[in-house]
Amino acid sequence: MSKKSKKNLEIHLKETGESNKIQKRIRRREKIFRFFVIFTALTIVVCLGFITYFFRDIFKNSQGVKAPFFRFLQNVQPAHLRGEGDGRINYLVLGYAGGTHPGPYLTDTIMVASVDPYNKKAALLSLPRDMYVSIPNYGQGKINTAFSIGEENKKDNVSGAELAKKTIEGILDLPIHYFIAIDFSGFEKAIDLVGGIDLYVEKDIYDPYFPDGRGGQTIYQIKKGWHHLNGVEALNLARSRYTTSDFDRAERQQKIIVALKEKVLSVGVLANPIKVTSLMATLKGSLSTDLTADEIIRSFDLIKDLREEEVATKVLDSSAKGLLYDDRINGEYVLLPKDPTWEEIRALAHSIFIEPFLEKEKAKVIVENAAGIFGIAFKVSELLKSRGYTVIEYRTAKENISQTKILDCSQGEKPYSLELLKKRFFITEVFSCPIGMDKEVDFVIILGQDFDYSTFSNRQI
Protein backbone atom coordinates (compact mmCIF):
# COMPACT_ATOMS: atom_id res chain seq x y z
CA MET A 1 0.00 0.00 0.00
CA SER A 2 1.37 3.44 -0.96
CA LYS A 3 1.96 6.20 1.59
CA LYS A 4 -0.89 8.19 0.07
CA SER A 5 -3.31 5.24 0.37
CA LYS A 6 -2.31 4.67 4.02
CA LYS A 7 -2.88 8.36 4.82
CA ASN A 8 -6.32 8.30 3.14
CA LEU A 9 -7.25 5.16 5.15
CA GLU A 10 -6.22 6.81 8.42
CA ILE A 11 -8.30 9.92 7.59
CA HIS A 12 -11.29 7.73 6.73
CA LEU A 13 -11.04 5.73 9.98
CA LYS A 14 -10.70 8.91 12.01
CA GLU A 15 -13.71 10.52 10.34
CA THR A 16 -15.92 7.45 10.75
CA GLY A 17 -14.83 6.72 14.34
CA GLU A 18 -13.57 3.27 13.32
CA SER A 19 -10.08 4.00 14.70
CA ASN A 20 -11.43 4.45 18.24
CA LYS A 21 -13.43 1.24 17.99
CA ILE A 22 -10.38 -0.72 16.85
CA GLN A 23 -8.29 0.69 19.68
CA LYS A 24 -10.99 -0.25 22.20
CA ARG A 25 -11.12 -3.80 20.86
CA ILE A 26 -7.31 -4.09 21.12
CA ARG A 27 -7.34 -2.82 24.73
CA ARG A 28 -10.15 -5.23 25.61
CA ARG A 29 -8.21 -8.16 24.15
CA GLU A 30 -5.09 -7.13 26.07
CA LYS A 31 -7.09 -7.05 29.33
CA ILE A 32 -8.54 -10.49 28.61
CA PHE A 33 -5.06 -11.86 27.83
CA ARG A 34 -3.57 -10.38 31.03
CA PHE A 35 -6.47 -11.81 33.05
CA PHE A 36 -5.94 -15.23 31.45
CA VAL A 37 -2.19 -15.19 32.24
CA ILE A 38 -2.79 -14.15 35.87
CA PHE A 39 -5.64 -16.66 36.27
CA THR A 40 -3.49 -19.49 34.86
CA ALA A 41 -0.57 -18.61 37.13
CA LEU A 42 -2.84 -18.49 40.19
CA THR A 43 -4.44 -21.80 39.20
CA ILE A 44 -1.02 -23.47 38.99
CA VAL A 45 0.03 -22.02 42.37
CA VAL A 46 -3.24 -23.15 43.99
CA CYS A 47 -2.94 -26.66 42.49
CA LEU A 48 0.67 -27.01 43.68
CA GLY A 49 -0.31 -25.73 47.11
CA PHE A 50 -3.22 -28.18 47.24
CA ILE A 51 -0.99 -31.10 46.27
CA THR A 52 1.71 -30.10 48.76
CA TYR A 53 -0.77 -29.71 51.64
CA PHE A 54 -2.92 -32.79 51.15
CA PHE A 55 0.03 -35.03 50.35
CA ARG A 56 2.43 -33.46 52.84
CA ASP A 57 3.57 -36.86 54.12
CA ILE A 58 5.16 -37.38 50.68
CA PHE A 59 7.07 -34.08 50.64
CA LYS A 60 9.91 -33.96 53.18
CA ASN A 61 12.03 -31.00 54.22
CA SER A 62 15.61 -31.18 53.01
CA GLN A 63 18.61 -30.57 55.26
CA GLY A 64 20.93 -30.59 52.27
CA VAL A 65 21.77 -28.00 49.62
CA LYS A 66 19.24 -27.72 46.82
CA ALA A 67 20.21 -27.44 43.16
CA PRO A 68 21.23 -23.87 42.25
CA PHE A 69 19.35 -24.20 38.95
CA PHE A 70 16.06 -24.37 40.87
CA ARG A 71 17.03 -22.13 43.80
CA PHE A 72 18.03 -19.16 41.67
CA LEU A 73 15.37 -19.48 38.96
CA GLN A 74 17.96 -20.75 36.47
CA ASN A 75 20.13 -17.60 36.74
CA VAL A 76 23.02 -19.36 38.49
CA GLN A 77 25.93 -17.09 39.33
CA PRO A 78 29.45 -18.40 40.13
CA ALA A 79 29.07 -17.66 43.86
CA HIS A 80 25.94 -19.86 43.95
CA LEU A 81 27.97 -23.02 43.27
CA ARG A 82 28.95 -25.14 46.27
CA GLY A 83 31.47 -27.11 44.22
CA GLU A 84 31.98 -29.36 41.21
CA GLY A 85 28.76 -31.13 40.29
CA ASP A 86 26.57 -28.30 41.57
CA GLY A 87 25.91 -27.14 38.00
CA ARG A 88 23.85 -30.30 37.51
CA ILE A 89 20.75 -31.52 39.35
CA ASN A 90 21.52 -34.76 41.17
CA TYR A 91 18.81 -37.08 42.46
CA LEU A 92 19.22 -40.14 44.67
CA VAL A 93 16.66 -42.81 43.77
CA LEU A 94 16.03 -45.42 46.45
CA GLY A 95 13.86 -48.52 46.23
CA TYR A 96 13.05 -50.52 49.36
CA ALA A 97 10.69 -53.32 50.35
CA GLY A 98 8.53 -51.53 52.93
CA GLY A 99 5.41 -53.00 54.47
CA THR A 100 5.78 -56.32 56.26
CA HIS A 101 8.73 -57.53 54.17
CA PRO A 102 11.87 -58.66 56.06
CA GLY A 103 14.29 -55.72 56.41
CA PRO A 104 11.65 -53.26 55.17
CA TYR A 105 14.03 -50.29 54.88
CA LEU A 106 17.00 -52.06 53.28
CA THR A 107 17.43 -50.49 49.83
CA ASP A 108 17.43 -52.93 46.91
CA THR A 109 17.79 -50.08 44.43
CA ILE A 110 20.38 -47.32 44.87
CA MET A 111 20.77 -45.08 41.86
CA VAL A 112 22.06 -41.56 41.26
CA ALA A 113 20.25 -39.82 38.41
CA SER A 114 21.83 -36.58 37.21
CA VAL A 115 20.51 -33.97 34.78
CA ASP A 116 22.56 -31.31 33.03
CA PRO A 117 19.91 -28.58 32.57
CA TYR A 118 22.10 -26.43 30.33
CA ASN A 119 23.16 -29.01 27.74
CA LYS A 120 20.02 -31.16 28.13
CA LYS A 121 21.83 -34.36 29.08
CA ALA A 122 21.24 -37.01 31.72
CA ALA A 123 23.10 -39.92 33.30
CA LEU A 124 22.36 -42.81 35.66
CA LEU A 125 24.84 -44.50 37.99
CA SER A 126 23.79 -47.61 39.92
CA LEU A 127 25.50 -48.53 43.17
CA PRO A 128 25.32 -52.20 44.27
CA ARG A 129 23.72 -52.72 47.66
CA ASP A 130 26.64 -54.79 49.00
CA MET A 131 29.23 -52.01 48.71
CA TYR A 132 31.00 -51.67 52.05
CA VAL A 133 31.22 -47.97 52.88
CA SER A 134 31.60 -45.40 55.63
CA ILE A 135 28.20 -44.27 56.93
CA PRO A 136 28.52 -40.86 58.66
CA ASN A 137 28.30 -41.19 62.48
CA TYR A 138 27.63 -44.94 62.24
CA GLY A 139 30.94 -46.46 61.12
CA GLN A 140 31.34 -49.01 58.34
CA GLY A 141 28.55 -51.03 56.78
CA LYS A 142 26.81 -52.05 53.59
CA ILE A 143 25.49 -49.12 51.62
CA ASN A 144 21.97 -50.59 51.56
CA THR A 145 21.75 -50.19 55.36
CA ALA A 146 22.20 -46.38 55.40
CA PHE A 147 18.54 -45.65 54.67
CA SER A 148 17.43 -48.31 57.17
CA ILE A 149 19.74 -47.03 59.93
CA GLY A 150 18.48 -43.49 59.48
CA GLU A 151 14.82 -44.52 59.48
CA GLU A 152 15.17 -46.67 62.59
CA ASN A 153 17.41 -44.37 64.66
CA LYS A 154 16.56 -40.81 63.59
CA LYS A 155 19.82 -39.66 65.19
CA ASP A 156 20.14 -35.85 65.25
CA ASN A 157 16.84 -35.72 63.32
CA VAL A 158 18.57 -37.11 60.21
CA SER A 159 16.16 -39.25 58.18
CA GLY A 160 17.10 -42.40 56.33
CA ALA A 161 17.15 -40.54 53.02
CA GLU A 162 19.36 -37.75 54.40
CA LEU A 163 21.81 -40.31 55.81
CA ALA A 164 21.88 -42.14 52.48
CA LYS A 165 22.52 -38.82 50.68
CA LYS A 166 25.44 -37.95 53.00
CA THR A 167 26.90 -41.44 52.58
CA ILE A 168 26.82 -41.29 48.78
CA GLU A 169 28.11 -37.71 48.66
CA GLY A 170 31.19 -38.98 50.52
CA ILE A 171 31.71 -41.86 48.09
CA LEU A 172 31.28 -39.88 44.87
CA ASP A 173 32.56 -36.42 45.91
CA LEU A 174 29.35 -34.97 44.46
CA PRO A 175 26.45 -33.02 45.97
CA ILE A 176 23.20 -34.98 46.10
CA HIS A 177 20.49 -32.33 45.87
CA TYR A 178 17.33 -34.43 46.16
CA PHE A 179 16.08 -37.91 46.98
CA ILE A 180 13.13 -39.99 45.80
CA ALA A 181 12.37 -43.08 47.90
CA ILE A 182 9.65 -45.56 46.97
CA ASP A 183 8.67 -48.97 48.34
CA PHE A 184 7.67 -52.08 46.37
CA SER A 185 3.94 -51.38 46.66
CA GLY A 186 4.30 -47.82 45.40
CA PHE A 187 6.46 -48.95 42.49
CA GLU A 188 3.79 -51.42 41.38
CA LYS A 189 1.01 -48.85 41.71
CA ALA A 190 2.90 -46.17 39.78
CA ILE A 191 3.42 -48.48 36.80
CA ASP A 192 -0.17 -49.74 36.85
CA LEU A 193 -1.48 -46.17 37.03
CA VAL A 194 0.21 -45.23 33.73
CA GLY A 195 -0.97 -48.44 32.05
CA GLY A 196 2.25 -50.45 32.31
CA ILE A 197 5.55 -50.06 30.48
CA ASP A 198 7.12 -51.53 27.34
CA LEU A 199 10.60 -52.99 27.84
CA TYR A 200 13.06 -55.14 25.92
CA VAL A 201 14.52 -57.96 28.04
CA GLU A 202 18.07 -58.67 26.89
CA LYS A 203 18.18 -62.40 27.75
CA ASP A 204 16.13 -65.27 29.16
CA ILE A 205 15.89 -65.23 32.95
CA TYR A 206 15.15 -68.31 35.04
CA ASP A 207 15.33 -67.69 38.79
CA PRO A 208 14.22 -70.60 41.05
CA TYR A 209 15.21 -68.65 44.19
CA PHE A 210 12.88 -65.69 43.80
CA PRO A 211 11.31 -64.61 47.15
CA ASP A 212 7.62 -65.49 47.37
CA GLY A 213 6.79 -62.80 49.93
CA ARG A 214 6.08 -65.37 52.64
CA GLY A 215 9.65 -66.17 53.63
CA GLY A 216 10.00 -68.90 51.00
CA GLN A 217 11.05 -69.11 47.38
CA THR A 218 9.35 -69.50 44.03
CA ILE A 219 10.28 -69.65 40.35
CA TYR A 220 10.51 -66.47 38.31
CA GLN A 221 11.15 -66.59 34.59
CA ILE A 222 10.85 -64.33 31.55
CA LYS A 223 11.89 -64.74 27.93
CA LYS A 224 14.20 -62.51 25.92
CA GLY A 225 12.37 -59.91 23.82
CA TRP A 226 9.83 -57.12 24.08
CA HIS A 227 7.31 -57.24 26.91
CA HIS A 228 4.47 -55.08 28.13
CA LEU A 229 4.81 -55.21 31.91
CA ASN A 230 2.29 -54.33 34.59
CA GLY A 231 3.39 -53.24 38.07
CA VAL A 232 3.94 -56.70 39.54
CA GLU A 233 5.79 -57.95 36.45
CA ALA A 234 8.06 -54.89 36.35
CA LEU A 235 8.85 -55.24 40.06
CA ASN A 236 9.70 -58.93 39.65
CA LEU A 237 12.06 -58.12 36.78
CA ALA A 238 13.68 -55.36 38.86
CA ARG A 239 14.19 -57.69 41.85
CA SER A 240 15.41 -60.96 40.29
CA ARG A 241 19.16 -61.46 40.71
CA TYR A 242 20.23 -64.89 41.92
CA THR A 243 20.73 -66.55 38.52
CA THR A 244 22.02 -63.40 36.81
CA SER A 245 23.75 -60.87 39.10
CA ASP A 246 23.22 -57.74 41.15
CA PHE A 247 24.87 -55.83 38.32
CA ASP A 248 22.54 -57.22 35.63
CA ARG A 249 19.66 -56.34 37.89
CA ALA A 250 20.96 -52.76 38.23
CA GLU A 251 21.04 -52.41 34.44
CA ARG A 252 17.44 -53.66 34.22
CA GLN A 253 16.39 -51.20 36.90
CA GLN A 254 17.90 -48.35 34.90
CA LYS A 255 15.97 -49.44 31.81
CA ILE A 256 12.75 -49.65 33.84
CA ILE A 257 13.26 -46.12 35.17
CA VAL A 258 13.78 -44.78 31.64
CA ALA A 259 10.74 -46.69 30.33
CA LEU A 260 8.58 -45.37 33.19
CA LYS A 261 9.73 -41.80 32.41
CA GLU A 262 8.73 -42.28 28.77
CA LYS A 263 5.30 -43.62 29.73
CA VAL A 264 4.59 -40.87 32.28
CA LEU A 265 5.33 -38.26 29.63
CA SER A 266 3.46 -40.03 26.83
CA VAL A 267 0.20 -40.21 28.79
CA GLY A 268 0.48 -36.58 29.88
CA VAL A 269 0.31 -37.18 33.64
CA LEU A 270 2.09 -33.98 34.64
CA ALA A 271 0.04 -31.78 32.33
CA ASN A 272 -3.21 -32.94 33.93
CA PRO A 273 -3.90 -31.82 37.54
CA ILE A 274 -6.44 -34.63 37.99
CA LYS A 275 -3.89 -37.25 36.95
CA VAL A 276 -1.23 -35.68 39.20
CA THR A 277 -3.63 -35.75 42.17
CA SER A 278 -4.59 -39.35 41.39
CA LEU A 279 -0.91 -40.36 41.18
CA MET A 280 -0.12 -38.69 44.51
CA ALA A 281 -3.12 -40.31 46.18
CA THR A 282 -2.07 -43.70 44.84
CA LEU A 283 1.50 -43.33 46.10
CA LYS A 284 0.63 -41.85 49.49
CA GLY A 285 2.43 -43.85 52.17
CA SER A 286 4.76 -45.45 49.60
CA LEU A 287 6.67 -42.46 48.26
CA SER A 288 8.74 -39.71 49.89
CA THR A 289 10.90 -36.95 48.42
CA ASP A 290 12.44 -33.61 49.33
CA LEU A 291 11.49 -32.20 45.93
CA THR A 292 8.63 -29.72 46.02
CA ALA A 293 5.64 -30.28 43.74
CA ASP A 294 6.90 -27.44 41.54
CA GLU A 295 10.40 -28.95 41.35
CA ILE A 296 8.95 -32.31 40.32
CA ILE A 297 7.17 -30.70 37.38
CA ARG A 298 10.28 -28.70 36.45
CA SER A 299 12.38 -31.87 36.62
CA PHE A 300 10.13 -33.70 34.19
CA ASP A 301 10.12 -30.66 31.93
CA LEU A 302 13.93 -30.88 31.73
CA ILE A 303 13.97 -34.56 30.72
CA LYS A 304 10.81 -34.80 28.64
CA ASP A 305 12.63 -34.51 25.30
CA LEU A 306 15.56 -36.79 26.19
CA ARG A 307 15.73 -40.00 24.18
CA GLU A 308 16.96 -43.23 25.78
CA GLU A 309 20.19 -43.16 23.76
CA GLU A 310 20.95 -39.69 25.19
CA VAL A 311 21.00 -41.01 28.77
CA ALA A 312 24.44 -42.27 29.85
CA THR A 313 24.25 -45.33 32.12
CA LYS A 314 26.88 -46.95 34.32
CA VAL A 315 26.82 -49.73 36.90
CA LEU A 316 29.57 -50.21 39.46
CA ASP A 317 30.54 -53.88 39.36
CA SER A 318 33.22 -56.43 40.24
CA SER A 319 34.01 -57.61 36.70
CA ALA A 320 37.58 -57.83 35.44
CA LYS A 321 37.37 -54.22 34.27
CA GLY A 322 35.13 -53.13 37.12
CA LEU A 323 36.12 -50.89 40.02
CA LEU A 324 34.97 -53.26 42.80
CA TYR A 325 36.04 -56.67 44.07
CA ASP A 326 34.28 -59.40 46.07
CA ASP A 327 35.29 -60.01 49.68
CA ARG A 328 33.97 -61.10 53.04
CA ILE A 329 33.97 -59.17 56.31
CA ASN A 330 32.95 -61.09 59.44
CA GLY A 331 31.64 -63.82 57.15
CA GLU A 332 29.38 -61.44 55.24
CA TYR A 333 29.64 -60.90 51.48
CA VAL A 334 30.69 -57.36 50.59
CA LEU A 335 32.02 -55.36 47.65
CA LEU A 336 35.09 -53.17 48.16
CA PRO A 337 36.77 -50.61 45.88
CA LYS A 338 39.91 -51.81 44.10
CA ASP A 339 41.29 -48.34 44.80
CA PRO A 340 40.98 -47.96 48.59
CA THR A 341 41.02 -44.15 48.27
CA TRP A 342 37.75 -44.36 46.25
CA GLU A 343 39.33 -41.98 43.73
CA GLU A 344 38.70 -44.27 40.72
CA ILE A 345 35.00 -44.44 41.57
CA ARG A 346 34.82 -40.67 42.07
CA ALA A 347 36.54 -40.14 38.73
CA LEU A 348 34.01 -42.42 37.03
CA ALA A 349 31.10 -40.51 38.57
CA HIS A 350 32.51 -37.18 37.43
CA SER A 351 33.17 -38.55 33.94
CA ILE A 352 29.44 -39.13 33.36
CA PHE A 353 28.17 -36.34 35.62
CA ILE A 354 30.23 -33.70 33.78
CA GLU A 355 30.14 -30.25 35.35
CA PRO A 356 28.41 -28.12 32.66
CA PHE A 357 30.16 -24.87 33.59
CA LEU A 358 33.61 -26.46 33.29
CA GLU A 359 32.58 -28.06 30.02
CA LYS A 360 31.35 -24.72 28.70
CA GLU A 361 34.34 -22.59 29.74
CA LYS A 362 37.08 -25.16 28.99
CA ALA A 363 39.56 -23.16 31.05
CA LYS A 364 43.22 -24.10 30.48
CA VAL A 365 45.06 -24.81 33.73
CA ILE A 366 48.74 -25.21 34.67
CA VAL A 367 49.73 -26.84 37.97
CA GLU A 368 53.08 -25.77 39.38
CA ASN A 369 54.94 -27.52 42.20
CA ALA A 370 56.38 -24.92 44.58
CA ALA A 371 55.84 -27.18 47.61
CA GLY A 372 59.06 -29.17 47.34
CA ILE A 373 57.14 -32.47 47.35
CA PHE A 374 58.18 -34.84 44.56
CA GLY A 375 55.38 -35.71 42.11
CA ILE A 376 52.72 -33.55 43.78
CA ALA A 377 51.95 -31.46 40.67
CA PHE A 378 51.30 -34.62 38.65
CA LYS A 379 48.93 -36.03 41.29
CA VAL A 380 46.99 -32.78 41.53
CA SER A 381 46.74 -32.42 37.76
CA GLU A 382 45.39 -35.98 37.43
CA LEU A 383 42.71 -35.35 40.04
CA LEU A 384 41.71 -32.07 38.40
CA LYS A 385 41.46 -33.81 35.01
CA SER A 386 39.17 -36.42 36.56
CA ARG A 387 36.89 -33.59 37.75
CA GLY A 388 36.56 -32.09 34.28
CA TYR A 389 39.31 -29.44 34.26
CA THR A 390 41.54 -28.99 31.21
CA VAL A 391 45.08 -29.28 32.61
CA ILE A 392 47.55 -28.47 29.84
CA GLU A 393 50.76 -28.73 31.86
CA TYR A 394 52.26 -29.61 35.24
CA ARG A 395 55.75 -28.45 36.18
CA THR A 396 58.21 -27.63 38.97
CA ALA A 397 58.65 -24.03 40.08
CA LYS A 398 62.07 -22.39 40.20
CA GLU A 399 61.67 -21.83 43.94
CA ASN A 400 59.33 -22.91 46.71
CA ILE A 401 56.69 -20.67 48.27
CA SER A 402 54.97 -20.96 51.63
CA GLN A 403 51.31 -20.60 50.59
CA THR A 404 49.32 -22.08 47.72
CA LYS A 405 47.94 -19.50 45.31
CA ILE A 406 45.89 -19.17 42.14
CA LEU A 407 46.87 -16.85 39.31
CA ASP A 408 43.97 -15.69 37.12
CA CYS A 409 45.19 -15.11 33.56
CA SER A 410 41.69 -15.16 32.05
CA GLN A 411 40.98 -11.52 32.91
CA GLY A 412 37.65 -12.52 34.42
CA GLU A 413 36.43 -14.44 31.37
CA LYS A 414 36.17 -17.84 33.12
CA PRO A 415 34.30 -16.94 36.35
CA TYR A 416 32.70 -20.34 37.03
CA SER A 417 35.96 -22.26 36.68
CA LEU A 418 37.69 -19.75 38.95
CA GLU A 419 35.01 -20.07 41.63
CA LEU A 420 35.22 -23.88 41.57
CA LEU A 421 39.02 -23.81 41.75
CA LYS A 422 38.87 -21.46 44.74
CA LYS A 423 36.57 -23.89 46.54
CA ARG A 424 38.62 -26.93 45.55
CA PHE A 425 41.86 -25.38 46.86
CA PHE A 426 40.20 -23.53 49.75
CA ILE A 427 41.54 -20.16 48.55
CA THR A 428 39.85 -16.78 48.89
CA GLU A 429 42.44 -14.38 47.44
CA VAL A 430 43.32 -14.66 43.76
CA PHE A 431 46.31 -12.98 42.09
CA SER A 432 46.67 -11.56 38.59
CA CYS A 433 49.06 -13.16 36.14
CA PRO A 434 52.41 -11.44 35.67
CA ILE A 435 53.03 -9.53 32.45
CA GLY A 436 54.35 -11.82 29.73
CA MET A 437 52.49 -14.96 30.89
CA ASP A 438 51.37 -17.25 28.04
CA LYS A 439 47.99 -15.96 26.80
CA GLU A 440 46.82 -19.54 26.16
CA VAL A 441 46.70 -20.14 29.92
CA ASP A 442 43.63 -19.23 31.99
CA PHE A 443 44.78 -20.25 35.48
CA VAL A 444 48.03 -21.23 37.16
CA ILE A 445 47.79 -23.21 40.41
CA ILE A 446 51.01 -22.78 42.40
CA LEU A 447 51.21 -25.41 45.14
CA GLY A 448 52.89 -24.04 48.25
CA GLN A 449 54.47 -25.70 51.28
CA ASP A 450 51.11 -25.44 53.09
CA PHE A 451 49.50 -27.77 50.54
CA ASP A 452 48.27 -31.12 51.88
CA TYR A 453 47.24 -33.59 49.18
CA SER A 454 45.27 -35.86 51.52
CA THR A 455 43.04 -32.99 52.65
CA PHE A 456 42.76 -31.72 49.09
CA SER A 457 41.71 -35.05 47.58
CA ASN A 458 39.19 -35.87 50.32
CA ARG A 459 37.62 -32.43 50.63
CA GLN A 460 33.88 -32.57 50.03
CA ILE A 461 32.94 -29.33 48.28
Secondary structure, 3 states (H helix, E strand, C coil): CCHHHHHHHHHHHHHHCHHHHHHHHHHHHHHHHHHHHHHHHHHHHHHHHHHHHHCCCCECCCCCCCCHHHHCCCCCCHHHCCCCCCCCEEEEEEEECCCCCCCCCCEEEEEEEEEECCCCEEEEEECCCCEEEEECCCEEEEHHHHHHHHHHHCHHHCCHHHHHHHHHHHHHCCCCCEEEEEEHHHHHHHHHHCCCEEEEECCCEEEEEEECCCCCEEEEEECCEEEEECHHHHHHHHHCCCCCCHHHHHHHHHHHHHHHHHHHHHCCCCCCHHHHHHHHHHHCCCEEECCCHHHHHHHHHHHCCCCHHHEEEEECCCCCCCCEEEEEECCEEEEEECCCCCHHHHHHHHHHCCCHHHHHHCCEEEEEECCCCCCHHHHHHHHHHHCCCEEEEEEECCCCCCCCEEEECCCCCCHHHHHHHHHHHCCCCCEECCCCCCCCCCEEEEECCCCCHHHHHHCCC
